[in-house]
């Protein structure tokens, strides 16, 4: 069990490193020659806020002695979300309910991690009524 948790952690670290490496290799956006020195920043970037969700710690469905800890953040539209703390608490509650149904074999390896990230992101968007633009999985520890 301990070996499995270590392997999962190593795969998660490698996947995160690959993501960082790929994001740094993307070319920078070309400067717009028509834009003046006092141009406004992109409206989507200006209207978006980021909020850390409370950490979620729970046991998995199987094996019963396996625990998972997830720390995540959400990117949301700050203008259309009057109380983002309430939204974050609702999303964290939904995360907890979902994580309790998982089996360890479902989240093993890079495909399992990608599926988990996608499922949690979809649940966050659904729970928020489309106000969440992106779900960022910061840490995932299975023990």
N, C-alpha and C positions, 0 to 999 in steps of 0.2 A: 504494500500500500504506500509506504514511504517512497519507494523507488518510483512508483507511478506518479505521485505528486511532484517529485523532483523533475521527472521527464516532462510533465505538463508545464511546469514553470519554465523550464529551459525552452520549450517550443514557443511559449508565449513571449519570452524575451527575444528570441530570434525573430519572431513575426513582427514585433514592435520595432526592432532594429531595421528590418527590411523595409517596413513602412516609412520610417524616418529617412532611410537612404533613398528610397524612391521619390519621396516628396522633395528632397534636396536636388535631385537630378532633373526635375521638371524645369523647362526654360522659364525665365521671368517674363511676365507679360510685356508686350511691346508698348512703349510710350506713345501716347496719342499726340501727334504733332499739332492738332487743332486745339488741344486743351491749353488754357492759359495757366499762369502760375497760381492763380487763386481758384482753381477748379475745385468743386465739391467732391468729397470721397464718395465711393460707391454707396448707394442708398441701402443695399442689402447688408453691407458690412456695418454701416452706421446704425441701422435699426436692430441689429442682432446683439443679444447679450448672452453671456455664458454663466451658468450657475452650477455649482457642485452639488450633486445629490448626496444625501446622507449615506454613509457606508451601510451595506446590507450584509449581514452574516446569518447564515442558516444552514441546516443540514440538507443533504440531498435525499432524494427518494431511495436511491440504492447506490452504494451500500449505506446502511443506516448510520455508520460511524464516520462518514465523510462529511466535512463541512466546507462551505464555499463562502468567500468574502469578495464582494464586488464594490469597487469605487468607480463612480462614473460622473460625467458632467453632461449637461444638455445645452445646446445652442438654440435660443428661442427668440421670437419677435418681441422685443421689449415694449413696443408701443401697444400691442394688442393683448398683452398679458398683464393685468392689473396687479395680481398677487402671485408672483413667481414662486414664492416659498411654499404656498399651498399646492401649486402644480408639482413642485419637486417632491413634496411629501406623498402625493397621490401616485406619482411614477415610482417612487421607492417602494411603496406598498405593493404595487403591481409587480415590481421586480421580485420582491420577496415571495409572493404567491407563485410566480413562474419558476423561480429557482428551486423551490421545494418540490417541484414535479420532475426535475431532471434526474437522469441516471448518469453516473460518472462516464460511462462509455460514450454518451451523446456529446460530451464536450471535450473529448480527447483529440489531440492533434490539431493541425492548422485548420482543417475543414470544420471540426467541431467548434473551434474558437470563432471562426468566421460566421458559422450558423448561429452561435449564441449571440454574437454582436448584432447580427441582422435581426434576430428575433426580439432582442431587448430594444433595439432601435424602433422596430415596427410597433411594439407595444407602447413605447413612449409617445410616438406620433399619434397613435390611436387614442391613448388616454388623454392627450392634450387637445384633441380635436384639431390636429394639424398645426398647432402653434409651435411645436418643436421642429426645428429645421434639421438638427443633427444630434445623434446620441454618441457620446465619446466614452468608450470603455477605457478607464485609466489603469486600474489594477484588477487582477483576477487571481485569487489564491485559492487552491483546493488543498485541503489537508485531511 
